[in-house]
Amino acid sequence: ILSFQTGPEGGPQFPIIEWSTYWYKHLFGLTPPSRIAPLPINEALVRSLVLSVMTMIVSTVLGVTSAQAFRRRFPGSGVVFYLIVLGMMVPGVLVGLGMALVANALGVDRHWWGTAFVLHVVYTYPFAFLVMLAILNRFDQSVEEASWSLGVSPAHTFRKVTFPLIFPGVLSAMLFAFTLSYDEFSRTLFASGRDLTLPLAIYGTFSVEVHPNVFAFGV
């Protein structure tokens, strides 16, 4: 509602002073110059989308393969399980700060496609893993056994039989990983270096003063 406030004098107050689409035009640079600068979202948006897609692919692949491995008990499986889910349990501020300190100690430059990407995978991978673990725990293994009994290799069985059946779960894991990465702030704050992702860019605009263009972009 606040995104339809009049501009540029209208702020984030309610009730609405006057209904307007000014702030939507402001997003696309279709308004006269004013004291309110445009949101710095162009490069940041592309950066966040690329980072989220990269994270989604890697986390989903890791989640599917590791959940597949956990269908059978193996020595140390309990330890491995808690090591995987540790990434979603540790507070993001601690992980991000830790990555920054390690990178500085080793002389590694921090970038959104490097250190931040690693932290995003560490954070989103457990979610993809748990989703796929739940899906595979309900999976009927008899269809795989039928394929194996006909002489089909395990790899071909997974590609032609197992994967199509678990694909809804794979899609859920992909959406989890993408959304969590796209929205991640605390881990990215310490690990992305000079290049800002979308949450960081938006935070930088309203850390001093909030304008309805933020709400328009949110819509």
C-alpha positions in Angstrom: 0.0 0.0 0.0 2.8 2.4 0.9 4.3 2.0 -2.6 1.4 4.0 -4.0 2.2 7.1 -1.9 2.6 10.3 -3.8 6.1 11.6 -4.6 8.7 12.8 -4.2 7.5 14.5 -1.1 5.5 11.6 0.2 7.2 9.3 2.6 6.4 5.9 4.2 3.6 7.3 6.4 0.0 6.1 6.6 -2.7 7.0 5.8 -1.8 7.8 2.1 -1.4 11.5 1.4 -2.4 11.0 -2.3 -2.5 7.9 -4.4 0.1 7.8 -7.1 2.3 5.4 -9.2 5.3 7.9 -8.8 7.5 5.4 -7.1 7.1 2.8 -9.7 8.1 5.3 -12.3 11.0 6.3 -10.1 12.3 2.7 -10.2 12.7 2.9 -14.0 14.1 6.4 -14.1 10.9 7.9 -15.6 10.6 10.8 -13.1 12.3 14.2 -13.1 15.5 14.4 -11.0 15.0 14.9 -7.3 16.9 14.7 -4.1 16.0 11.0 -3.8 18.5 8.9 -5.7 17.4 5.8 -7.7 17.8 2.5 -6.0 21.2 0.9 -6.9 19.6 -2.3 -8.0 20.7 -2.9 -11.5 24.1 -4.6 -11.1 23.1 -5.9 -7.6 20.0 -7.6 -9.0 22.0 -9.4 -11.7 24.7 -10.3 -9.1 22.1 -11.8 -6.8 20.4 -13.7 -9.5 23.6 -15.2 -10.8 24.7 -16.1 -7.3 21.4 -17.7 -6.5 21.4 -19.8 -9.6 24.9 -21.0 -9.0 24.0 -21.8 -5.4 20.8 -23.6 -6.4 22.6 -25.8 -8.9 25.5 -26.9 -6.6 23.3 -27.3 -3.5 20.7 -29.3 -5.3 23.3 -31.7 -6.8 25.0 -32.1 -3.4 21.6 -32.6 -1.7 20.4 -35.2 -4.2 23.6 -37.2 -4.2 24.1 -37.1 -0.4 20.5 -38.0 0.3 20.9 -40.9 -2.1 23.9 -42.1 -0.2 22.0 -42.0 3.1 19.4 -44.5 1.8 21.8 -47.1 3.3 23.5 -46.9 6.6 27.3 -46.6 6.5 29.9 -46.2 9.2 30.0 -42.7 10.5 26.7 -41.7 8.9 25.5 -40.0 12.1 28.6 -37.8 12.2 28.3 -36.9 8.5 24.6 -36.1 8.9 25.3 -33.5 11.7 28.2 -32.1 9.8 25.9 -31.4 6.9 23.1 -29.8 8.9 25.7 -27.8 10.9 25.6 -25.2 8.1 22.0 -24.3 8.8 22.4 -24.3 12.6 25.3 -21.9 13.1 24.3 -18.3 13.1 25.0 -16.5 9.8 26.9 -13.6 11.5 29.4 -16.0 13.0 29.9 -17.9 9.8 30.3 -14.8 7.8 32.7 -13.2 10.2 34.7 -16.4 10.5 35.0 -16.6 6.7 36.1 -12.9 6.6 38.8 -13.5 9.2 40.1 -16.7 7.5 40.2 -15.0 4.1 42.1 -12.1 5.6 44.5 -14.4 7.3 45.2 -16.4 4.1 45.3 -13.3 1.9 42.3 -14.4 -0.1 40.2 -11.6 -1.7 36.5 -11.7 -0.8 34.1 -11.8 -3.7 30.4 -12.6 -4.2 31.3 -15.4 -6.7 34.0 -16.8 -4.3 33.8 -16.6 -0.6 30.2 -15.5 -0.5 29.3 -18.4 -2.9 30.9 -20.9 -0.6 28.9 -19.7 2.4 25.7 -19.7 0.4 26.3 -23.3 -0.5 27.1 -24.2 3.1 23.9 -22.6 4.2 21.5 -23.9 1.5 22.9 -27.4 1.0 21.5 -28.7 4.3 18.0 -27.6 3.3 18.2 -29.3 -0.1 19.6 -32.4 1.7 16.8 -32.6 4.2 14.1 -32.2 1.5 15.6 -34.9 -0.6 16.1 -37.2 2.5 12.4 -36.9 3.2 11.5 -37.7 -0.4 13.8 -40.7 -0.7 12.7 -42.1 2.7 9.2 -42.4 1.2 10.5 -43.8 -2.1 9.3 -47.2 -3.2 12.6 -49.1 -3.9 10.8 -51.9 -5.6 10.6 -50.0 -8.9 14.4 -49.7 -8.9 14.8 -53.4 -8.1 12.5 -54.2 -11.0 14.7 -52.2 -13.3 17.9 -53.8 -11.9 16.4 -57.3 -12.4 16.0 -56.5 -16.1 19.7 -55.8 -16.4 19.6 -52.0 -16.3 22.6 -50.4 -14.8 22.2 -48.4 -11.5 23.2 -45.1 -13.2 20.7 -45.6 -16.1 18.0 -46.7 -13.5 18.6 -43.5 -11.6 18.3 -41.4 -14.7 15.3 -43.1 -16.2 13.4 -44.4 -13.2 14.4 -42.8 -9.9 14.9 -39.2 -11.0 11.6 -38.7 -12.8 9.8 -40.0 -9.6 11.7 -37.8 -7.2 11.7 -34.7 -9.5 9.0 -32.8 -7.4 11.3 -33.1 -4.4 14.3 -32.0 -6.6 12.2 -28.9 -7.7 11.4 -28.1 -4.0 15.1 -28.3 -3.1 16.0 -26.0 -6.0 13.4 -23.4 -4.9 14.6 -23.7 -1.3 18.2 -23.1 -2.3 17.4 -20.3 -4.7 15.2 -18.4 -2.3 17.5 -18.7 0.7 20.5 -17.6 -1.4 18.6 -14.7 -3.0 17.5 -13.4 0.4 20.7 -14.0 2.4 22.1 -11.0 4.2 24.3 -11.7 7.2 26.7 -14.2 5.6 27.0 -12.1 2.4 27.7 -8.9 4.4 31.0 -10.2 5.6 32.0 -12.3 2.6 31.0 -10.5 -0.6 33.8 -7.9 -0.6 33.1 -4.6 -2.4 30.5 -5.9 -4.8 27.0 -5.7 -3.3 24.2 -8.2 -3.7 20.6 -7.1 -3.8 19.9 -7.4 -0.1 23.0 -5.4 0.7 22.2 -2.7 -1.9 18.7 -2.3 -0.6 19.9 -2.2 3.0 22.4 0.6 2.1 19.5 2.7 0.8 17.3 2.7 3.8 19.9 2.5 6.6 19.6 6.3 6.8 16.2 7.2 5.4 13.4 5.0 4.0 11.5 6.0 0.9 8.5 4.3 -0.8 10.6 3.3 -3.8 11.8 0.4 -1.6 8.2 -0.8 -1.2 7.6 -0.4 -4.9 10.5 -2.6 -5.7 9.3 -5.1 -3.1 6.0 -5.3 -4.8 
